[in-house]
Structures are given as structure tokens and as C-alpha cells.
Amino acid sequence: MFTRALKSFDAEHYHASDLYCLAAVRRAAKRRDALLTYDARELYPFVAATRGRPWVRWFWRRFEARHIKDCHAVFTVSDGIADLLQDTYHILRPVVVHNAPETQEVRRSDVLRKQLPIPPDGRIVLHQGQMRKDRGCTQLVEAATAISGAHIVFLGDGPLQPQLQTAAAEFGIADRVHFVEAVAPNRLLDYTASADVGVTLLEDTCLNHRLALPNKLFEYLMAGLPVLGSDLPEIRGIITKFDVGLVADPSRVDKVRNALEIMLADDAPISKWQGNAKRVSETISWEIASHRFLTAIEAARTARHQS
């Protein structure tokens, strides 16, 4: 159906939004002698679903190699993935377009405190996005058992929610672990800004996780939240470069707990982290990313016409 739909379009530019549609989009661009661009927003041969499945990984790597060299421009989400794609496929270095929100003034809110039974002196630790395996969710709940006054809020949905609810009950902290359904994108940052710390705890279980820069990281920063992030190269790079929080090994409950204790302590440099978080948008925002995206497309179009 997708391939048939593509045949009905006569375009000057075809953009593949992921690897799984790249072959069909490439064929359409070739038929029209059009510009072809590709968004490698994941390191597709090395996502969690290919772990322990070498033949599946081999297939997707061969598949990507076959089609990526015909692209006039390639985009991705982190420097680590850009470098790896360049080295693996011997292509021009992909353009890094961060998954950052538009720059906006986000004021501190109390949405979560109004919606949930959290006392005024409770500290809100927010996990935004899907609750899935290898995202440090279980470790986060267990870490909270030893941190008095810490309330964990999972904003979103996902298959791990029942397990997390059971774990919270078994640890005796069901009153401090809360679940809020996903909200519309235009309301999200208002919820984000009502937390005290944002967490993004991808585990180092596949190369795609290792080199990822989740959009929740930039959403937290746009809302002025200090971040507890995974001690992985790309996430660590942002947190340490801008000094906006701490990193920890998400597979270690003790490391997550220690980092949270420091971040929630009375003498934590919370004001400094909050101020630095707000300034990140001067360097990383959708306005900057989209300008880079459009500039790369125009450069690819010009180079193609001159060749």
C-alpha cells in the first residue's frame, strides 16, 4: 500500500523518515530523478530488537548499506551515530539534528502536585515516555525505597507498568510511585515543569541505546529540570558539557540511588543546574536543528544540480 501510494506522487524531493521505508522511497525518487534524503533516527541494525539475533542484524546492516549510498543527504540524532554511519558505509558524515523541542518560555507549574497525592515537601522525580524494558524503570522504583520524600512519577504508558506497580507495592512505596497517562504534546512541558528532577535511564544493552540522545532529555532541559541520565557517551556528553545534572549506571540500583540522593539533598546545586538547563536552548533547540536540516537539504540540492 505504501509503495502504491508513492507511485501517485510526482515530487522533486523524497524523504525517508526511517530505514523501514527507505527502499520504497529510494525507488520512487529514482523513478522521478528526484532528491533523496534519509532520517537515520535510530541505529537500526543495532536496536534492542536485534540483540542476540546476528542474522537479523546482518540483514538490516546489508539493507541499509544497499540504499544509504544513493541518498543525497542523511540525518541522524547524535554525533556518535553520525560517526558510526560515516565509518561503516563510507558516506559523507550525516547531519546531526537533535530531537529538541521549539524554544519556549516554560514556567514552573504545579500540575502534578494538583493531580497526585504528593505532599508539599515531596520531591518529584519524573520519568517521561514509555515504560519499557532496559530503560531503568525498575531500578528507579527500587532506588526510591531508600530516599524518603522522593515521589516517582511515570508519565506515559508501556508494557512494564503492571510490573512497576507490583514492585512498588512489594517495596512498600506504592504511595510514592505514581502513574499518569500520556498527555498531548502541547501540554507536555507544563507537566514536565512541575517535577524536580527528570530521568532518562537507557541501559547499555545495545549500540543504539549507547549512542542515543532521547528527546525526553531535551524536554527536561527546556522545562528547566536538572537531569539524572545514563552514564553513556552521548547522554553523558550533554549533561556534563552543560552541567545540568548527574549521570549514573542505570543497571545499578545503588548508583541510581546515590545520584538521586545527591540531587535531592538540601545542599544540592539545584539552582545552578536549573539555570544551566534553561540556557541549553541557546545551543540546542528545534529552531537550530530545523535550520541545519533545511540548510543540508538545500546544499544537497545545489550539489546535485551542479554535478
Summary of the structure (lengths in Angstrom):
residues: 307
radius of gyration: 21.1
end to end distance: 34.1
largest distance: 67.4
contacts: 1009
relative contact order: 0.13
helix: 50%
strand: 14%
